[in-house]
Amino acid sequence: MDVSLKRSDWETSSVGLLGNLLKGVSYKKDDAKKTVTAGNFPILRANNIVSGALYFEDLVYVPQRYISDVQFIKRHDIIFCMSSGSKHLVGKSAKAASDFKGSCGAFCALFRPLDLVDPNYLAYFFQGPYYKLVISEISKGTNINNLKREHIVDLVVPLPPLPEQRHIVAKIGGLFSELDKGVETLKTLQQQLKIYRQAVLKAAFAGKLTEKVQSGNWPLVCLRDIAEYITDGDHQPPPKSISGIPFITISNIDQNNRIDFSQSFYVDKDYYHRLKNNRKPRKGDVLYTVTGSYGIPVLIDFDKEFCFQRHIGLIRPQKGISSKWLYYLLQSPAFYQQALRVSTGTAQKTIPLSGLRSIVVPFMTSKEQEVLVSEIESRLSVADIIEETIKQTLQQSEALRQSILKKAFEGRLLSAAELEELRKEPDWEPASVLLEKIKAQKAAADALKTPTKKSARKGKKQA
């Protein structure tokens, strides 16, 4: 959105003029606890900012001495992720719906709006296309995933009269509410499709899917007995590079068993070529996440050079073992239950390679594997089509959401009749008058924070 497209009766303002951007809390790692203890307060991090909302789960708790009074989150504060190892997380924001007896971490910041601007209007601005474009441009072509203070406070915001801000917020909320209902229906359908997939896979490996393969009494072997290799990624920290070979982590593998290379970072070719061959994925291998979001297999059915972190396992099937059959086997409920039993850890579950290798699986002939894959895919193909349609519809929903926000901040969301009614509201005044009041309020607030030279000298003399 080009702010020059704003309506002629609107003004513009920098974000910094509309409030204060405060740093997040810095603390010693050893002082952060995962559980609530006396005298400790919760800290929000980047993972607590999801889809424009704050989620108060997976918090850390730090002693109160680390948190200044001004850093405790207040209602209407807008929390930003300022720095992250993943570029797609940087710039995420969410508004606090109520006061929170806690703060945000050093990799975050909070913006506290003045009371002369509608905080919801600003919160929507930070979800809109202009802000997203700015963040995208900042992170493009750089390996440093962080925002500077000026990236936020120097942003230019279209400024309409206060009653119009409120009505824009109300109209966005109504339109988004309708969109949210549709999205919720689609996500429910997605969940039902997952249940259907699991039912198909359970029947398949229990020998109940087809008369052609129905014994269910196949010999049982360990996974290592049908694999050429079962290994994981390099255990050394990868040397990041601006270009080269993609390096994927758990976060690059989605719940649809796919790799998103667009958000991966790179390592240089020398590092890649020094890796052992069994740590270089090739077509026909199956990856399997073993830490955190564990139990997600990915079939490598393409030719591409890339490498991966140690939290991902690699299974290279032996000759005579179908990669697709293995891929479906690893998705089956019976396999997942065994993976759960061999997993270790509490806060973060991990499937050790020794446990993965020992998981018991049915041994089938090549013909049985072929038939079973065909029967599975004939049933899942319809689900795949529906899933793709849902995915496209969700993308269209997000595009519509951005279109609504674009219109809102260009002054094209409210009708002429609605605008005429707003002029009758008791606090309506031209945007130019509002801007002057904001400047005065900001100057007064800054004056209270910054002592004059004279008073500073006086305080020093008295000390």
Secondary structure, 3 states (H helix, E strand, C coil): CCHHHCCCCCEEEEHHHHEEEEECECCCHHHCECCCCCCEEEEECHHHEECCEECCCCCEEEEHHHCCHHHCECCCCEEEECECCCHHHCCCEEECCCCECCEEECCEEEEEECCCCCHHHHHHHCCCHHHHHHHHHHHCCCCCCECCHHHHHCCEEEECCHHHHHHHHHHHHHHHHHHHHHHHHHHHHHHHHHHHHHHHHHHHCCCCCECCECCCCCCEEEHHHHEEEEEECECCCCCEECCCEEEECHHHECCCCCECHHHCEEECHHHHHHCCHHHCCCCCCEEEECECCCCCEEECCCCCCCEEECCEEEEEECCCCCHHHHHHHHHCHHHHHHHHHHCECCCCCECCHHHHHHCEEECCCHHHHHHHHHHHHHHHHHHHHHHHHHHHHHHHHHHHHHHHHHHHHCCCCCCHHHHHHHCCCCCCCCHHHHHHHHHHHHHHHHHHHCCCHHHHHHHHHHC
